[in-house]
C-alpha cells in the first residue's frame, strides 16, 4: 500500500478472497444462483492505509470475473452476455432485499490477455451483446457502468480496512509463485541479484 501510494496510484484491485481474509472471514457465501449473500460488504471499495498513504482497494467478484475469463468462451456470445447481465440484476436485487444503502460497485476484473483467444471471433459477439445490454439497463436506470476512478471521485467516503491481507487475485496467498523447488530457487536467485 505504501509503495503504491508513493507512486501516486489512487486505487488498486484484487480478489474477493483477499477482502474476506482482511475482514477475518473464510469467504463470501453464495446462494444456489451464485449470488453473494453479503453483497453490501463485497461490492464497495475500501481504504487501505499506512501512516503515509491511503489507497482505495476494489475487490473483484470472482465468479463474474471467472465467467468472463474462462466459462463464457464456451457459450454462445448472446447467451453469455444475457447471463452476465442477469447476474448483475440478481446482485442488484440482493442488495435491495438486504437494505444496502450503497451505492454498490461490482468489480469484474480479469487478466484480459487470457480470455479472448478462447472465444469465437475473439469474443466480438459476446462483447457487442454485453455492451448493448448494459446500455439498455443503464437507460432503464437499473445498472450504471462506471470506472473505479469515477466512482471514487463521486463517493470518496468508504470504509477503512484495519489490515489488508497479503495475497493475489488468483488466491489469497502466493502459492502460484512460491513453494515449489523451482520457484523457491528463482526467488533465491532474485535475492542474490538484488
Secondary structure, DSSP 8 states (H G I E B T S, - for coil): -HHHHHTT--EEEEEHHHHHHHTT-S---B-TT--BSSHHHHSS-EEEE-SS-EEEEEEE-HHHHHIIIIIGGGS-HHHHHHHHHHHHHHHHHHHHHTT--S----B----HHHHGGGSGGGGHHHHHHHHHHHHHHHHHTS-----HHHHHHH-----B-S------SSSSS-TTTSSSHHHHHHHHHHHHH-
